[in-house]
C-alpha cells in the first residue's frame, strides 16, 4: 500500500520481496495505490507534481513482476475511512488479503493514526500475516520521491536517474509547433504532456532518447520559452539525431540522460545555430563514451 511515486530504488526491495513471497506461497502479488495523490485532495494548496503518470507506474510495476496494480480513487470520503474499516472493507472483503509486507513506519487510516502494531492486531482478527521491513533495511536505501523531485527541479537528472534506477521519462503527443527548428536546420518534435500533474525537469537543454518503431533514437530536448524568439509559453521540443520521419500524432516517451546547459537567449539566429551544433557534438561524444 502506498503512492509509490517514481517506483524508485527505495521501493524496489519491498516490491521484489512481495513478488518473491507471492510466488513461494502461491499467492498473487498486489500493489494498492491511490489517485489522485492524497496531498492533491487533502492539501489543495500544495502544487505537488508527480514523477509518474498512471500508465508509467503500471508499466514499471509490470516489469518488476507485480500481478495486479489496483488504483483506488482517493477523495475526502475515502480519507475519512477508519483504519479498521479500511482493512475490513478493502483489504479483507475485496482483496482477500493473506499477507502484507510493509515498512516499519507505515501509517494509515483516517488522519494516518494507525501504525504497524495496529495492522498486526487486525491481522490476528481477520486472518492475514503482516511482515515488516525493518528500519535498517529501508535506511540502507535512503531514497525518497521528494529527493528525486528536488533533483529534477534543479535539473540534476543524473542524480534523479541514480535514485530511480532508470532514466526519468515524460510521455506525450507530438503536436504541431511553429516550425522554427525546421527553418534553421534542426527540426523538432513538440511534445504535449497529457497529465498536468506530471513533473517536468528544470528549463534547459538535455540529452534524451526515445523508442520509435522499436528502435532507440537519441536527441536533444529543450525545455523553456525559446527566449531567442521571444516566446511566452513553456514548450518541450526534441531534435532527434539522424531521424527524417513525420512524427505528428505519435505518443512518445522521452527518457532523460544528461543535462547539457541552461536555456540561453542568443543575439542572433546564427549564434543559436552554432550553439545547437556545439550541443549536438557534445551529445554524440557523450553518448559514444556512455555506450562503449
N, C-alpha and C positions, 0 to 999 in steps of 0.2 A: 504494500500500500504506500502511495506517495505520489508526488508530482513527477518525479524522475525527469526533470527538465535537463536536457542535454544528453541523457543516457551516457554519463561520463565514466571515467575510470573508477571514481568513488562509488558508483552504483554497480560496477561490473562484478565485484566479488560477491555481492549479495545476489545478483541475478544469476550468476553461474552456479551458485550454491543451490538456488531454487530449481534450476534446470537439472542439476545432478541428482538432487534428492528426489525430485519427482520421478525421474527415470528409475532410480533404485527402488523406490517404493511403489512403482506402477501407478502413479497418480498423474494428473495433468497440471502443468505449471500455469499460474495466472499472475498477471500484473494488474492490479486495480489502481487506476489513476483517475484524475478529476479534471474536468474542463467546464467552464473557464478555470484558470488558476485561482485558488482560494483568495489570494490577495486582490485579484481583479474584482471580486464580489464584496469582500469584507472591508477592503481599504480602497475605495473607489478613487481616492485622490492620488493613489500610488500608480504612476505610469510605468508599470513593470513591463519589460519586453522579454519574451521567451526565446530560448535557444533553439527549440524545435517546434515545428508545426506538428499537428496530429499525425499527418502522413509520414513525416520524417521519423517521428518517435516509433510509429508502427513498424517501419522498415528496419530500424536499428534493433528493436526488440526481436523481430523475426530472425535476424541474422544471429543473434545470441542464442536463439532456440526456444524462446518462450512460446508455449502453445496458444495462450489466449491473452489478448490485451482487452481489458474492459475499461471503457471511458465513462465514468459515472458523471452525469450532469451535476455541477456544483452551483447551488443557489442558496438564498437566505434560508429557505425552509429546510434544506438538507443540512445546512450548517448548525441548525438547532437540534438535530437528532442527538439524543444522549448516546454515550459510548455503548451501553448495553443494547439499546435499540439498534444501533448500527451493527453491532456484532450479530445479534439475533436475526434481524431482518435482511441484512445484506450478505454477511459472511456465511451464516449457517443456513438460513432458509433458501436463499437464492443461489449461493455458490457451493453449498455442501462442503465447506472447508474441512480439511483433515489435518493440515499443518500450516503454520505461519512462521516464516523466517523474517525476522525484523531487527532493526538496530536497537541497541540498548536504551537509547534516549528518545525513542519514538513516542509521541503523544497524539491522542486522537479524541474524537467525540466533541460534544459541544464545548466551546471555549478551550479545546485541547487540554481538558482536565485529567483524562485517563492516561495512565502510564502502563509500562510493560507488565508491572505487577498486577494491575487490574486485568490485563489481557490474559495473563496466566490463569487467574481465577475464573475468568469467563471460559477459558479452555477446559478447565475441570468441569464446569457446569454443563457445557454444550458439547463436550466430547471431541476437542481438537487439541493438537500439540502445539506448543509455542517454543521456538528456538531463537535465542537472541544472539546477534552478532556483538561481540564484546567491544568495549571502548578501544582496547589495544588494536583489534583488527581494523576497526573503522579509522582510527587515527593513523594507522600505517599509510593510508592514502588520504592525506589532508587536502581533499579536493571538495569544492562546493560549486554549485551553479552560480552563486554570487561572484566567486573569484573569476569564473570564466566570463561572466557578463562584464565584469570590470576590465578584464584583459581586452575584450573586444571593443569596449568603449574607448580604450586607449589606442586601439589599432594593433595591439600585440597579438596577432593571430597565431604566431609561433607558440607563444605560451598557452593560448587557449587550446590549440590543437594538441599540445602535450598533455594538458589536463583531460581533454576529451578522449584521447586515444584514437582519434580520426580527425580529418580536416573539417573544420566548420563549414557549413553549407547554407545556402539560401536557394529557394526554388521559386520560379515564377514564369510567366508567359513572356515571349518575345513580342513586343508591340512596336508599332511604327513610331519612329522618332523624327527629329528634324533633319536627319541625314547629313549632318555636318561632317561626321567622321568620314563618310564616303567621299565628300568633296576634297578632303585633304589627304586621301590615300590610305586611310585607316578606318574601314567600315566597321561599325559597331552594332551589336545586338542590344537593344534596350530592354531591360528586364523589369517587369511589373510584378512585385510580390503580392500575392493574393491575401495574405494574412497581415492585418495592421498591427498585430501584437508581436510580430517576428523582429528580433533584434538584428539590426544592420550594423556592421562594424564602422568604426570612425571613418569620416571622409578621408579619401586619399586614393592612391593607386596601388593595386595588389596583383601579384601573380596568382592566377586561378586555373582551374581545369574543369572540364565537363565531359560527360559521356554522350556523344551524339552518334546515332546509328551504330551503337555497340563499339564505338571507337573513342578512346580518351583523347581529347584535344586540349591544348593549352592556350592561354592567352593572358591578357591584362584587363583588369576591371578598374574603371574609375567610378568612385562614389563621390558625389558632390554636386555643385551647382554650375560647373563649367564656367568659371569666372572670366575666362578669356572672351567668352561670347556673351557675358553679362546676363546669364540666365538666373531665374529666381527660385525655381523649384529643384529639389534634390532629384538626381537621376542615378541609375545604375546601368552603366554601359560596358559591354565586354567586346574587346577586339581580340578575335581568335587568330592565332598564327596559322598561316597556310591553310585557310579554310575559305573556299569560294562556294558558298551554299546559301540558299534562301532559308532563313530560319524563322520567318514570321509565323506566328501562331503556335510554334512549338513551346512545350513546357520544359524548361531546362533546370537542372540542378547544378549550381555553381559551387565548387569547393575552393576554399581559400588556402593558399600555400605559403605565401610570404608577402609582407608589406614592402613596397618599394619606396614610397615617399608621400609627403603631403600633397594635396591639390594646390596648384600654383596658378596665379594669374599672369599670363605672358604678355609681353608688349606687342607681339605680332604673331600672325598665323605661322610664319616661317620658324619663329623661335619655338612655338608649340610643336611643330612637326619634328624639329631637331631633337626636342626632349623626348618625344614618343619613340623616336628611333633609338635614342640612348637607352630608354627604359626597356625597349624590346631586346637590345643586345645584352643588357644586364640579365633580363629574364631568361633568355635562351642559354646563357652561360650558367646561370644558377641552376636551371633545370638539368643541364647536361651533367653538372657535378653531382646533383642530388640523385639522379637516376643511374649513375655509373655504379 
